[in-house]
């Protein structure tokens, strides 16, 4: 019982730590990018930064892929075959990592942070801004960007150990705060004419702080792995976020993973194209970040589950209005279109990160999946930036090349969304599955994982029946009628189920059952 209480206490702290890591990572990376563009003579369209970032992520993915057999906890796959196995022991191993895996990612963070420091020192001391020192400039930038893969991948792994409904809310809130912080810092630096070298150092310090925080969290998780009492397993994406589930129909199949990676890459491509044009002024970005912050706060604090589809649809609407209705919107105000574009950018980035978290939650190998989704993101950013540079070059010949490219990309993107949002695996289930077969499938869908939990936690037959009803979201009135028992008796059984499973709400029961089903599949 003490371990159960401990598990409930660390969940909010874990969410806050993940949010802080996300803020440090994004705010530090954006600050460093802006400073590097001012300190060097590379083109100001972010293309060089994007390409070097892709190189860093390709190397990180190759490293993780080659080392995957060394840090994966192979015993995890057989855990459910043992009826006496304690399901609570899965939480630290939910990433598919053994103790060596935690040490590996901790060292990965330390080495990347050291490369970041070396890159900043070289860039500030040598000032390789001349054209003949371009190779040294690119090397310094690569060293600084090398911290990105280690930090983003490990932050995704931390989110995989956080209840998914909390992770989604924390992601939306943290990213908006990071964007708002970047706008405020930009206004502050511009008003006080802060030295660019100080800006670079500040960005590096923020990313190093994120590395320290993530590494410390990994060490705590590695220590927890060796303890006998563990926290509850992470929550699954299927029931924790219905909106996200129906948007892409996420599951552990290869087709679903590939479809999700295509979605992430295509969305990142749009963002890379949008963010490589003329930069918005700080006032416009600040207005967009405040708008998103108000919307996100309302959804986070007023809704039980943040609706990812609503955020995504809002991003599509803002982007479409900014591109298609720019001549009309321009009559209202010269910066309205830019504000809508920046708002769409923030919302899209939030959706990308949420989809990445859901994919890592659903994957068998969380580390490799995190590296894959981040690689898809940076490749999309780089391709989008390359298209923006090409459209800018064509503008010298055809004045409306950039606007035409925006129309074409938006059209292709919407068509792609229509295609990948379909579920071809079962387009017409009613015509292929008989009612009897469907009923049997639905029954086993709930009873099988519940019976597995019942064996693990020594539930009585009546408590098992109550667990099956709770897993389907049934209320006390329904169970009172079904079992022909008094309300107090039903409450007693529900309380016993909560106590034995170490949960405190019906949603946690649903998540736990879904996690058991996912692990058993």
Secondary structure, DSSP 8 states (H G I E B T S, - for coil): -HHHHHHHHHHHHHHHHHHHHHHHHHHHHHHHHHHHHHHS-S-TTSHHHHHHHHHHHHHHHHHHHHHHHHHB-GGGGGGGG-TT--GGGHHHHTTSB-HHHHHHHHHHHHHHHHHHHHHHHHHHHH---SGGGHHHHHHHHHHHHHHHHHHHHHHHHHHTTS-HHHHHHHHHHHHHHHHHHHHHHHHHHHHHT--HHHHHHHHHHHHHHHHHHHHHHHHHHHHHHTSSS-------HHHH-HHHHHHH---SSHHHHHHHHHHHHHHHHHHHHHTTSS---HHHHHHHHHHHHHHHHHHHHH-SS--HHHHHHHHHHHHHHHHHTHHHHHHH-TTHHHHHHHHHHHHHHHHHHHHHHHHHHH-SSHHHHHHHHHHHHHHHHHHHHHHHHHHHHHTTTSTTHHHHHHHHHHHHHHHHHHHHTS-GGGTTHHHHS-HHHHHHHHHHHHHHHHHHHHHHHT--HHHHHHHHHHHTT--HHHHHHHHT--HHHHHHHHHHHHHHHT--SHHHHHHHHHHHHHHH-
